[in-house]
Amino acid sequence: MKKLVFLLMLIVSALSVEAQKVTFSGTIKDGKTGEVLIGAAIYNLANQSGTITNNYGFYSLTIPKTDSVQLAISYLGYQMVIIKRSGSMSFSGDISLDPIGQTLNEVVVNARRNDNNIKKARMGTIDIPLKQSALMPSLAGANDVLKVIQLLPGVQSGKEGTTGFQVRGGNTDQNLIQLDEATIYNPNHLFGLFSSFNNNALNNVSLIKGGFPAEYGGRLSSILEITMKEGNKKNFSGQGGIGLLSADLTLEGPIVKDKGSFIISARRSYIDLLLKPFIPKSMNNTTYYFYDLNAKLNYTLSKKDRLYLSFFTGLDNARYTGASSLNYGTDFGNVTGTVRWNHLFSDRIFINTSLIYNDYHNSLSTVQGKYFAQLYSGIRDMNAKTDISIYPNDNHTIKLGVNYSNNTFFPATVSSKIKNIDSIKFIRPDSIPRKFSHQTAIYISDEIKASDKISIYLGVRVPLFVNKEINYFTWEPRAILKYSLSSTTSIKASYTKMNQFLHLVPSSTASLPTDIWISSSKIVKPEVSQQVAIGIFKNFQDNNIEASLEIYYKTMKNQVLFKEGSQPLVATNLDEQLTFGQGVSYGAEFFLKKNFGRFTGWVSYTLSWTNQLFASLNYGNPFPYAYDKRHNFSIVGTYKINEKWTVSADWVFTSGGAYTLPLGRVSSFQDGSLYDGTYYDYTTRNNYRYRPYHRLDVNFIRQNKTRKILNHAFESTWEFGVYNLYSRMNPYFVYLTKDPITQLPQAKEVSLLPIIPSVSWKFNF
């Protein structure tokens, strides 16, 4: 820490001697709501130098002194603004951009200067267009940002219809998902069919697949950074909607106009309420519901200080009491809280300090006949961090910081025979032995524009993991090189090393198909990845169309799985039930995106291979990863027909994922068990492939006439959607059974989601 303070003092001293330069700094905001705009571009038209706003809408641009300066400020979906200032003195102040109106020809000029994908030294990063995603087709009319992410290059979707995603050969736990800097361990509702994120509460979503900035760590495959809205600082407003499965409402407004604001957004399903009258008395304990709640306050303490308070909670609760012998119950959810303080040390130094709390739990139990199984997995985190951004000049951006987290784990599973339901001994969370760990990391990075053609990003992150058994200390270099072939074309290369100290282990217990979070230990070493990538980036038509081709190669060590046949119990040391291996993933990703006009959308194609090698599995031979899908292709489009109607569609095709089928069987007549008296011989792993997956979704949106209610403009839309338009019966899973006549074994494929129409009504005021 002393070294960081000393380095900061040196940088401040260096900045003070730059007398021949001036600095323009401040915040870029939405002129209608006062919401900050993340990633807005600020360009000096004289020399085409520029910068972008950070995650709090702050920018700083230092340029040589001159008589006058013209700055162009642009952001997707907003009218570009050109401001003129004296170039002989520094300027600090906020700048507002007005949203583009609902017109047929959204003029292309509004972001003509925004070519950050070409000029910035960053790779593998995609900003999710939230306004466009709100128009896209969705399952049951629920817009979902995680479903949009599945349509991007390098991203493989999980099971049919679910929001799970794997990035460049990694598992789901290798994705760091953060909501206002708080980790979300399970971002799903309804067993993965919907995510926990309500689009109406979100300001910005960005996915990083490679070339990771040094401020991020702790995961191998991706960073999904989600920022909540701050709330309307100008006027009280709201929006909401009613779909087939859930309803939501968002309210926001000023606490003190132009100084502080709030937002609260809630969503709940009403499946349980609709089904309750139709459930027979023998199943009166059967229910299902989910909800989530987002809330945020922000207040400007002074010209240089700002305070944020964020809160999120989400819960799923399901119980099923069957007329047969099957009973099922699950309860899982997240609670997070974040306190952040922004301080402007000077017009070139921005500091953010955060205190973060997170509590996650997952409880799942099943009873089938005389067999009972339960899992409980809990994690509680406390996190403190400080990040410093320094902008010496328009060719230089320095970031450094420190992060400390305290993690508490309490995982347990049990599986046993029972006499009756009354004899079941459920896991009590307070009886589970706790495991504690600590993580500390410091980082520093420097993005340098060496010349008009060459930009370099260099960074290093140094993490330290500590528990009562062992310490792990390592370092993670990061590097990106950008070379401009022309004003519209550049090539980039990157190298990244990442470490992961927390692991989600897929359970091998047949009656308990879920996962357990554990921490690194003497036995469970940190997962390590190294990734190299190279790509070419090209823009067309004044940056109206973006194109890129990236090729990557990634190695992963210390991958974690349960040993074959292991059934861990509450008293079991889970570490001893694990096996470890390595993986390799490589491929090519193509992305073509149109940003403006009546028609917008993108085309995405990924060609990839992912294989794993475990000494104790598959006889020590390599085998394909479960989500190794050779081809992944998607087309997404939105077309504004006229002032009232907009249509959108997406078509997805992927090769079949891998799964395991046995090559033999053994009958057992003494023990019925969960396997119907038949034990199967699983010799080779992931030895079969599902059929290819494809589907077409469409959505029609009708804009209703704007009305006045209580002196407020009230707007509403009807959305008519169809998921899986041609009702493709895509594979969900395969199970084994026996023919009742021949007694020969059979493998049967189960499909989950046929054609599903939906209608929803949405409003805002």
N, C-alpha and C positions, 0 to 999 in steps of 0.2 A: 504493500500500500504506500509506503514511503517513497518507493521508486516512482509510482504513478503521480504522487503529489509533486515530486521534484521535476518529473517530465512536464507536468502541466505548467509549472512555474517557468520553465525554459521556453515553452511555447508562447506563454503570455508575454514574456520579455521580447521574443522575436516579433510578435505581432505589433508591439508598441513602437518599433522602429520603422515600420512601413509607412512613412509620412507621405509618400507620393501616391497613395491609393485611397480610395473611398469605398465604403461598404453600404450596400442596400440590404436591409433585413426587415423581417416582420412575419406576418401570417397571411396566408391566402385563404379566403373564406367564401362560402356560398352567400351571395348578396341577398337571397330571399330568407334564409334561415339562420345565417351566421355560423353554420357548421363548417369546420375546417376541412380543407381539401388536401388529401394526402397524395403525394406524387404529382402535384401541379408543377408545370414547367415555367421557369423564369429565364428569359434569354436577353442578352445584350445584343441588340440588332447591329451594332457597329462592328463587332468582331465575332459574332455568333457564339460567344461563350455563354455558359449558363449553368443552372443548377435545378434541383427539384426540391419540393417541400418534404420534410421528414414525417414521421408517424404522428406528429402533433401539428402539422400544417406550417411549421416554421421553415424559413429559408434565410440564407445569408449568401450574398454575392459580392465579392470584393474585386474591383477593377481599377485600372489606372485613372488618375484624375484627368478630366477633360472639361470642355465648356458645357456640354449638355449630354444627356444619356437618354436613349429610348429603350425601354424595357417592354418585351412582349410576354404576357402572362396567359397561359392556356391550360385547359383541362378538358378531358373528354366529356362531352355533353354540355359544355358551357361556351358562351361567346368569348372569343379572345379579346383581351384588353391591351392596348398599347399606351403606356404612360411616359410622359416626358419629365425629366428631373434635371436639376443642375448637377453637373458632373464634378463640381469643385468641392462639394461637401457631402458627408454621409447622410443617409436617410433611413429612418426606422418607422414603420407604420404598417397597418393592415391594408390589404387590397381585396376588394370584393369582385367576384365574377357572377354574372347572371346566367341562370340555366337557359338553354335553348328552348324556345317555345315549341308547342306541339304542331310543327309545320311539316309539310311533305318533303321539303328540300332543306334538310339540316345542313346549312352551308359548310363545305369542307374546310373553309379558311380558318375555322375556329381553333384548329390544333395543327395548323400547317407547320409550326415551328417545333412541335413536340416529337422529337425523334430520339428519345432516350434509349430506345431499344437498339439503335445503331451506335450512338456516341458514348453511352455509359459502359464502363468496364464491369458488366454483370452478365451472368449466364444462368440458364435454367430457371429463370424467374418469369412468372406470368401473373399479371394483375387481373383479377376476375372482374368483368364488367357487371356490377350489381344491377344497374338499370336495365341492361339487356337480359340478364338472367331472370329478372322479375317477369319478363314477357315469355319466357321459354316454357315448353310443355313440362308438366310435372305430374307425379303420381297422386291421384285424388285431389288435384288442384292445390297442393301444398308446395310452393316454390322452395327450392332447396339448394343451397350453395354447394353442398357436397356432391350432389348429383351433377352439377355443372363441372366440378373438378374432374369427375370420371370421364368427361368428354375431351380432356386435354391430352396432348402428347406426353408419353412417358408414364402415364397413369393407367393402371389396370383396375377395373372394378371388381368388387367382391362377388358375393352370391347375387342371384337374380333379384333386381329391384332394391337391393340394400345400398346403404350409403358408404359402406366400407371401401377403402381404396388402398392399393399398393403402388409404390413409386420406385421405378427402376430396380425391380427385383427385391425390394424390401418387404418386410412384414408390416402389418398395421401398427404395431407398437413402435416401429421405427419412424413414424410420422409424429413430429412434435406439433400438436394442435394447441394454439394459444388464443384465448379470448381476453383482450386487454391485459396481455402478458401472463395470465393465469393458465396453467396447463389443464386441458380437458382430457381426462383419461378415457372416457367413453362418450363420444359425441353423438349418440344415437337414441332414437325413440322407436317404439313398435318393432323391436328385434332387428333394428337396422333399416327398416323401410323409410324412415324419416330421420333427419339429423336434429340435433338439439338447438340449432341456430335459427332464430326467427329473422328472416330477411329484413323486416321492417326496423329492426334494432341495429342493423349493421351499417357502418360507414365505409369500410374498406376491407378487402380480402386479397391476400397475396400468397401465391404458392412458390416456394423455392425448392428446386429439385437437385441442384448442383451449384458449384461455385459459391458455397455458403459463406455469407459474411461472418467475420470473426465474432460478432456479438451473439451468434447462435451456437448452441452446442447441446449435447446430451441425446441426440438421435442420429441415426445413420442415413436415412433416406430422404426426408423432406421436412420443411418447415411450413406450416400453414398459419400465417399471421392474420388474425381477425381483430378488427378494431370496431368497437361499438360507437354508435352515434353519440354526440354530446347533448343533443336537444336543441330545439329552436330557441334562439336568443332574441328573436324579434316579436313573435306572436305565439299565442297558445294554438296548438294544432293537434290533429290526431289522424290515425288511419287504422284500418282493420279489415277483417274479412270473415266470411263463413264458407267453409268447404264441406265436403262429404264426411270428413272424419273429425275435423277440429275447427275451432274459432279462435281468432286472435284480436287483440286490441292494443294499440300503441298511443300513448299520450305524451306530449312534450310541450315545453314552453319556458319562458324566462322566469328566473328567480328574481333577478334584477336585470332589467332590459339592457342588452349589449354587454352585460358583465358576468352573469351567471345563468345557468339553465339546468333543466332536468329532463330526463326521459325515462318512462317506465313502459315496458312492453311485456304482455302476458299472452300465453297461448295454452289452451286445454283441449284435449279430445273429449268427445261425448259418446264414444262407442258404448261405454257401460250404461249410459242413460237410455240410449236407443234400444239396446238389447234386453234390458232388465225385464220388461213386460213379457218377453217371449222365452225367458229361461225357465225350465221346469223346476219345481221345488226340490227335486233330487240334486239339482246342480246350482242351488241358490248361492253358493259361495263363489261361483264363477264370475269373474269381472276382469276388466282391463281398462286402465286409463293412463294418460301421461300428461304432464304439464311442464312448462318452463317459464321462467320469469327473469327478465333483464331490467336492471335499473342503473342509472348513472346520474351523478351530479358533478358539475364543474363550476368553479368560481375564480374570477380574476382577482387575486389578492392585491396586485400592484401591476405596474407596467411591465415588471420583470418576473412576476411570480404568478403561478396558476396552480390550482389544486383540483384533483379529480378523485371521485369516489365511485367505484364500479362494483356491482353485485350481480351474480348469476346463480340461479338454482334450477335444476331440472330433475324430474323423477319419473320413473316408469314403475307401475305396480300391476301385477297380473296374478290371478289365481284361477285355476281350472279344477273343478271337481267332476270327474267323469262318472257316468252311470256304471261303467266297468270298474276296473281296479286301478285306473290311472288318475293320479292327482299331481298337480303341478303348481309351483308358486315361484315368483321372481320379484325382486325389488332391487332397483339399482338407480343411482343418481349422482350428481355432482353439486357441490356448493363451493363457490369461489367468491373472494372479495379482494379488491385491489385499491390501494391508496397510492396516488402518484402526485409528485410535486415537480413541476417544471420551473426552472430558474434560468433566466437569461443573464449569464455572468457578464457578457458584453455582447456587442452586436455580431461577434464572430464565435462566441462560445455558448453552447446550449447544453444544459444539464437536466437529466431526468432521474429522479430517485423514486423507487417503488418498494412498497411492502405488500406482499401477496400471501393470501391464505387459500388453501385448497383442501377439500374433504371429499373423497370418493369412496363409494361402497357398491358392492355387487353381491347379492344373495340369491342363490338359485337352489331349489329343492325339487325332487321328484320322488313319487311313490308309484311303483308298478308291481302289482301282485304282492309278493312277499319281499320285495327289494326296495331299499330306500337309499337315496344319494343326495348329498347337499354340498354346495360350495359357498364359501364366503371369502371375498377378497376386499380388503380395505387399504386405503392409502391416505395419509394426512401430511400435508406439506406446509412449511413456513419458508418464505423466500424474501430476501432483501437484496436489492441491486441498485447500482448507480451507473448510468451511461452518460458519457461526455462526448459531444460532437463539436469539433473545432474546424472553422473554415478560414484558413490563413489567406487564401485568395481564390480566384475562380479556377485555378488549376490544381487545387489541393483540398482534400477533405480528410481530416484525421478523426478517428473514433477510438475511444478507450473506455474501459470500465471494469467493474468487479461485481461478482454475483455469488451469494451464499444461500444455500438451501438446506433445510433439515427435513428428512423424510422418515416417516413412520409407516411400517408395513405390518399388516396382520392378515395373512392368507391361511386358509384351511379348507380341506375337503374331507368328506367321510362317505363311505359306501358300505352297506351291510345288509344282511337279511334281517327281517323283523317278523314278529308274531302277528301284530296288528298295528293300526295307526297309533293307538294309545301308547305303544311301547317305543315310539320314535324319540330319540334324543337329538333335538336340533342343536346346531352350533350356536353357542352364545358368544357374540363378538367380544365381550369383556373377558372371556376365558381364553381367547387365542393369544399365544405368546407374541409379544411385540418384537419387531426387529427394527433397529435404528441405523440410519446412515446420514452422513453429511457430505455435501458437495460444495466446493469453492472453485471459482474460475476467475482468472483475470485475462483480459484481451486488449489488443491494440491493433489498429489497421490504418492504412494510408492509401487513399486513392489519388493518384498523381496523373495529371495530363502532361506527359513529357514533351509532346509536340502536337501539331494539328492532326497527325495521323495516329500517334501512339498514346494509349492510356494504360496505366498499370494499377492493379489493386494488389496490395500485399498485406497480409494479416497473420496473426498468430493468436491462438487461444490456449491457455495453460490450465487444464482442470486438475483438481485434486479430490479424490474420493476417499472417505474415511469411515470405517465402522470398527467395532471392537475386535474384529478378527484381523483386518488387513487394511493397508493403505495402497491406493493406486495413484500414481503421479505420472503425468504424460504431457505431451504438447501436440498441438494440432495446427500445422501450417496451412495457410490458404493463399492462393495466388490466381489472378486472372490477368491475361494480356489481351488488349484490344488493338487491332491495327485497321485503320480506315483505308479501304481501297478507293473510295470516292465519297462524296457527300451523302450518298444514299446506300452505301454498301460497306460492311466491315466484316472481318473475321476475328474470332475470339477463341482463346484456349484457357482452360482452368485446371487447377489441381486442388483437391480438398482431402483432408484427413479428419475423421470424426470418431468419437468414442461414445459409447452408450452404457450407462451403469444401471439402468432399470430395464427389466425384461418382462415381456408378456409371454408366458409359456402355454402353448396349446395343450389342453388336458387330453390324456390318452384314455381316460375312463370312458368306456363305451356308452354308459348310461348318463354321462355328464358332459355333453359337448360344449364346453366353454373354456375360458382361459383364466390364468392366475398371474398376477403381477408379483414379481420378486425382485430383490436387490442383489447386486454383486456381492461376492464373498470370496473366501479362499478357493472354493471349488468353482464358483460361477465367476469367471473372469469377464471383464468388460468386453462388449462387442466392439469391433474395430472395423472401419471401412476406409478404403482409399479409392478415390474416384478421379479419373481424368476425362476431359471432354474437349471437343473442338467443334466449332460451328461457324456457319456463314449466315449473315443477317442482311436482309435487303428490303428497302421500302420503295413503294411505287406511288404515283399520283399524289405528290405532296403529302406523303405519309398517310394517305387514305388506306393503303393496303400494306400490311406487314407480312413478311415471309421469313422463315428461318429453317435451317437444317442443322441439327446437332447430333453428333456421334459421341457415345460415352462408353467407358469401360470401368466397372466397379468390382472390387473384391471385398468380401465380408468375412471376418474371422470371429470365432467363439459364438456362433449361432447356437441357440438353445432349444431343445425339445425334450419331452419326457421319454424315458426309455420305453421300449416296447413292453406292453403288458403291465406297466406300473400303475398302482392304484394308491396314491398317497392319502394318508389319514391325518387326522388333526395332530396327533403326536409325532407324525413322521417328519424327519428333517428333509424338506423338499429338495435341498441341494443334492442329496444322495440319490434322488430318483431321476436325475437329469443326464442327458448325453449332449455332447458338444461337437460342432462341426464347422464347416466353412461353406461359403457360397461365392458364386461369380455371376455377374450380370453384364450384358453388353448389348448394344443396339443402336438404332438410328431413329430420330424423331423429326417429322416434318410438320410445320405449322404455317397455315396461310389464313390471315385474318383481315376482314374488311371492317373498318371502324365507323364510317359515316355514310349518310344517305338513306334513302327509303329502304334499301336492302342492306342489312348488316349480318355478320356471322363469321364462321371459320370452318376450315377443313383441317383435320388432324389425322396423322398416320404414324404408327409406331411399329417398327420391326425389331424384335428383341428376343434374347435367350437368357434364361436364368436356371442354373443348376446348383445343387447342394451336394456336399460330401461329408458323411458322418461315419467314423470308423466302426461304430457299433450298429449301424443301420444299413440295410440293403447289401450285406456282406462286404461293406467297405467300398462299394462301387458308387459312382456318381448317379444321381437321380434328379429328374426335373422338379423344380419348385411347383407347389400346387397351383400357383397363379402364373406359371410360365405359359403365356399365350403368344404364339408366334406373331400374329397379325392383329392389330387393333386400329380400327378405322372409324371415324365419326364425321358427320356433316351436320352443322348447326346453322340455321338461318332464321332471320326475322324480317318480315316485309310489311311495311305500312301501306295498306291498300288506299285508304283515304282518312279523313279526319275522324271517322267513327271506328273503322275496322283495322285490326292488325292481326296478321297470321304468323305463326312460328312453327318450326318443325325441327326434329333431329332424327337422324338415322345412324344406328350403331351396328358395327360388325366386329366380332372378335373370334379368334380361333378358340377351340375348346381347351379348358384347363385340364390339369392332370389329376387323377385320383387312383386309388389302389383297389384292386380286386384280388381275391385269393385265387390261388392255383390248385387248391385241394381242400378237403374237409374231413373231419373225424367226428363220428357220432358218439354221444355219451348218454347212456340210458339211465344212469343213476342220479344225474343232476340236471334238472330242467334248466335252471339259470336264465339269464337274460338272452341267451343265444338259442333258445328253443331246442336244447339238447344237441346242438351241432356247433363244433368249434372249427373255425376255418383256418387254413394254412396260408398265411400271408408271407410270401417269399420275397418278391421284388416290390419296391416302393414306387408309387405313382406310375404304374405300368399301363394304365389306360387313359384315354382322352374322352372328355365329353364331346358331344356334337357341337359344331360352331354355333355361336350365339349371335342373333341379330333381331332388331326390332325397329319400328317406326312410330314416333310420337308426333302428334299435332296439337295445336292450341289456337283457338280463335278468341280474340279479345274485342269486345264492343264497348266503346267509350260512350257513356250516357250523357245526356245534356246536363250542364252545370246548373245547379240551383242555389238559391239563397236560403239559408236556414239560420235564424237568429243572427243576421248580418254577417254570417260566414259563408264563403263559397263552399258548396258541398258537391264533390265529384264522386262518381261511382262507375264501376265497370262490371260487366259480366264476362266470365271466362268459361269457354266450352272446350274441354280437352278430351283427347283419347290417348291413353297409354297403350302401346303395343297394338297399333291400328289393325294389322292383319293377323292378330292373335297367334303369333308364333309361339309354340309351346317349347320354350327354352328349358334346358336341363337345370334343375336346382340341386338335386343330389340323387345318388343311386343307392338302393338298399338291397339286401340279400334276403331271399325267401326260398321256399320249396314248393314245387308243383304239388297240389293236393292229391293228384292221381298217381303221377309217376314218381313222386318224391325226389325228383331231380332238382338240383339247385338252380335258382333263377336270379338274375340281376334285373331289377326293375327301376326305371327312371321316373323321377317325380318332377313335375313342372308346377310352378307356383302361381304365376301371374299371366292369365290370358288377356284378352282385350278388356280394358277397364275405362269406361267413359266417366267423365266428371264434369261438374258444374260448380262454380263458386262465384260469390259476389264480394267485391272489394270496394272500399270507400276511403276517402280522405277529406279532411276539412281544415 
